[in-house]
Amino acid sequence: MHYFSQAFLGWYMAWVDTNAVDATQQADRNWRMFPISWGWNTDIGIEYNW
């Protein structure tokens, strides 16, 4: 059983996160950020194209 505030907070956090990811995936930028995960390691990759 979840309270409305818990469900709303979960939805809001997912919405903010997806907007942040979408903002880095636009074609007019020379760089992008993406998650990297292998085994028990997690990192952030940054790619720059010139």
N, C-alpha and C positions, 0 to 999 in steps of 0.2 A: 504494500500500500504506500503510494507516494502522495505527498502533499502537492497542492497546485504550485506552490513556490518552488519546489524541487524540480518538477517537470518543466516549469517555465524557465528556470535557470539553466537546465540542461539544454533546452531548445535554444536559448539565447546564446549560450557559449558556442554551440555548434554553428549557429548563424554567423557570429563574429569571426570564428576561425575560418570558415569557408570563404568569407569575404576577404580575409587577409591573404589566403592562398590565391584566390582569384586575382587580387590586385598585383601579385608578382608574376602572373602568367600572361600579361598582355604583350602583344606583338611589337608595340612601339618601344619596348625597352631592350637594352643590350644585355641585361643580366636577368637571372632568375635564381630563386632559392627552392630547394626541394629536400624532402627527408631522405635519409639513407639509413637502412637498417639491415644488419646481418648478425646472425647469432644473437648474442645478448647485448650487442652494441647498437646504439642509436646516435645519429649525428645529423648535421645539416650540411647539405652541399650547396655550393654557390658556383654558378657558371656565368662567365662573362664572354660575350662574342663581340669582336670588333671588326 
